[in-house]
Amino acid sequence: QVQLVESGGGLVQPGGSLRLSCVASRDISSHYFMAWYRLPPGKQRDMVALLGSTGNDNYAPSVKSRCTISRDKAKNTVYLEINSLKPEYTAVYYCNAYLPGVNSFWGQGTQVTVSS
């Protein structure tokens, strides 16, 4: 089992920035893929960013220029930095850790609201 705890969400003005954190209950950096998803109100959940176990990253085309996913192995933490926030980025952001074909774990989510 892996517990994931997200933090860092909140109310931000358009154009602002946030750094979301996801702390894992144990070291999973060597094997697990880490991803951030978002669930906008009234819409489906979609993937924002993905970090492979070897450090390679991928982003949804709609956020590629605004987001950076990174990892601090010593802290068992994955981050998502989002810049130039837009109102349509309002969503609950979830952290996911998965081992392909084996298991997948989710955090409880952190609310991000972009509004003036």
Rosetta blueprint (number, residue, H / E / L):
1 Q L
2 V L
3 Q L
4 L E
5 V E
6 E E
7 S E
8 G L
9 G L
10 G E
11 L E
12 V E
13 Q L
14 P L
15 G L
16 G L
17 S L
18 L E
19 R E
20 L E
21 S E
22 C E
23 V E
24 A E
25 S L
26 R L
27 D L
28 I L
29 S L
30 S L
31 H L
32 Y L
33 F E
34 M E
35 A E
36 W E
37 Y E
38 R E
39 L E
40 P L
41 P L
42 G L
43 K L
44 Q L
45 R L
46 D E
47 M E
48 V E
49 A E
50 L E
51 L E
52 G L
53 S L
54 T L
55 G L
56 N L
57 D E
58 N E
59 Y E
60 A L
61 P L
62 S L
63 V L
64 K L
65 S L
66 R L
67 C E
68 T E
69 I E
70 S E
71 R E
72 D E
73 K H
74 A H
75 K H
76 N L
77 T E
78 V E
79 Y E
80 L E
81 E E
82 I E
83 N L
84 S L
85 L L
86 K L
87 P H
88 E H
89 Y H
90 T L
91 A E
92 V E
93 Y E
94 Y E
95 C E
96 N E
97 A E
98 Y E
99 L E
100 P L
101 G L
102 V L
103 N E
104 S E
105 F E
106 W E
107 G L
108 Q L
109 G L
110 T E
111 Q E
112 V E
113 T E
114 V E
115 S L
116 S L
